[in-house]
Amino acid sequence: MRKTGQRSVARRVAVSGPSTKDSVRDEIIREGIEKSTLYLNLSQDMIVISEDRLRLQLNDLVTSAGRGRKWQTPAAMLVTEVAAFAGPNFRSTIVLSVEQWNLLFGALTCVTLLWLLKTLVNAWSAPAVDVDAGS
């Protein structure tokens, strides 16, 4: 609303009676309603559900949505392990020899690969999250 309109309303209220902020605000609102077009679209579907049922459904939704992202951790670890296994030349230490280092990284890479495959199978077999199932 333009300031000139607000000033004229304020002047009209001041002339017609005691000037208070509430009466000016009410007059501005009344004038805005008179000059506005109001469209009503109130045909809505009412859904009645208990709080417990809603909590269960929301927990299922969060779990289903989370399954699709659980593969990211083992995938990132696998990339790191493959880079660490392929790149450096291991050296013998006091605790492990070169063969033991290679065996350790090879086993770690295999375990991570199995973990990645398990999370991918779980993500693909999980039911799809469908927010608009009622339509």
N, C-alpha and C positions, 0 to 999 in steps of 0.2 A: 504494500500500500504506500502511496506517495505521502510525503510529509505535508504537502499542502492540504490533502484531505484530512489528515489528522488535526491540523491546526483549525480548520473550519469546524470540525466536530467539537473540538475543545472550546472554541468560541461559542458555538451554539449551546453547549452544556453550561458554560459560564453565564451566558445571558439568561438561560431558562431557569436556572436554579443554583443551589449551592455547589461549588466546584470541589469535587473530590476525585481522587485518582480512580476509584472504583466506578464512578458514574461516567467518567471519560472513557475508561476501558470498555464498559458495557455498551456505550454508544458506538464506539468504534467497531466492536464485535457485531452489534445489531446492524450497522450500516454495511459491514462486510458480508453478512448473511443475506441481506436484501439484494445486494448486487451480485451474488454468487449463484451458480447453478449447482445443485446437489444431485448426484446420481446415486441411487441406492441399488446395490446388488446383494441382497441379503439371503439368497437361497444357498444355504450351506448344509453339509451333512454333519450331523451331530454324532460324535464318537464317545461312547461311555465305556470306560475301562477302569479296573481297580488299580490302585497304586502298585500293588505287588506284581500284577500281570505286566504293567508298564515297565517296571524295573527289570523284570525277567527279559522282556522283549528288547529293551535297550542294552542289557548286558550281552544278549545274543548278537545284536547288531555290532557292538564294539568288538566282540570276539571275532566275528566273521570278517570285519574290516581289517582287523589286525593280522589275520592269517595271510592276507595277501602281501604283507610287508616283511614277514619273518624270514624270508629267504635272503634278504639283503645282508645280514650279518655274516652268515657262512659264505656267501659269494665274495664279500670283501676280504674275508680271512683267506679264502682259497687263492684269490689273486695275489695277496701278499705272500703267502706260503710258496706259491709257484715261482714268484720272482725271487724269493730268498733261496729256494732250492736250486733254481737254474743258474743264478748269477754268480754267487761267490764260490771261491775255493776254500773249503773248510780246512782248518788246521787242527792238529792234535792239541788237546789241553791236558791238564792234570787229570781231569775226570773222564773225558771222552776222547776217543780216537776219531780219525777222519771217517772211517766206515760207520762208526756209531752215530756220528753227526748226520751222515747221509741217511741212515736207517731211521733216525729220530724224525728228521724232516719228511721223509717219505711216508712214515706212519701217520704223522700229524696231517699231512696233505690228504691221505686216504680217509682218515676219520672226518676231516672237514668236508670232503667230497660226499661222503655218505650222509652227513648232516644236511648238506645243501640239497641232495636228492630227496631226502625225507621231507624237508620243508617245502620243496616244490610240489611234491605229490600231495601234501596236505593243503597247499594253497589251491591247487587245481581241483581237488576233490571237495573242497569246501563249498557249501551252497552260496550262490550269488546273493549279494546284498541287494534287495529290491525294496526300495522305499515306497514306490507307488504300486504295491501289489493289489490294491483294491480296485483299480481302474480296469 
